[in-house]
């Protein structure tokens, strides 16, 4: 019985990890797409009132680790020129 409980716990954790990995991939795709969008925007041509949202998005992207940002770009097959 004890090994069954452990196997059940392992299965539950495995399911949770799989859910988290799917969510991570979805978030990486959103982040990659947002990064591509921000890279292509002309900040001087933004409609009034959108500057703050664009700045928040850009600063959030800049706060990511280089590895996470690269994973995000890879998830949408994006290449951003430096």
C-alpha positions, 0 to 999 in steps of 0.5 A, spaced: 500 500 500 505 504 501 508 503 494 502 505 491 501 511 495 508 513 492 506 511 485 500 515 486 504 521 488 509 520 483 504 520 477 500 526 480 507 530 480 508 528 473 502 530 471 503 537 474 510 538 471 507 536 464 501 542 465 507 547 468 511 545 462 505 546 457 503 553 460 511 555 460 511 553 453 505 558 452 508 563 456 514 563 452 510 563 445 507 570 448 513 573 450 517 571 444 511 574 440 511 580 444 518 581 444 518 581 436 512 586 436 516 591 441 523 590 437 519 592 430 515 598 434 517 605 432 516 608 439 515 615 436 509 613 432 505 609 438 498 612 439 497 616 444 496 613 451 500 606 449 507 609 451 506 606 458 504 600 456 509 599 451 514 601 456 512 596 461 512 590 456 519 592 454 521 593 461 518 586 463 522 583 457 528 586 459 528 583 466 528 576 463 534 572 463 538 571 456 536 564 456 529 565 457 528 570 452 532 566 447 527 560 449 521 565 447 524 567 441 526 560 439 518 558 440 516 563 435 522 562 430 524 569 431 530 573 430 531 580 433 537 584 430 541 587 435 
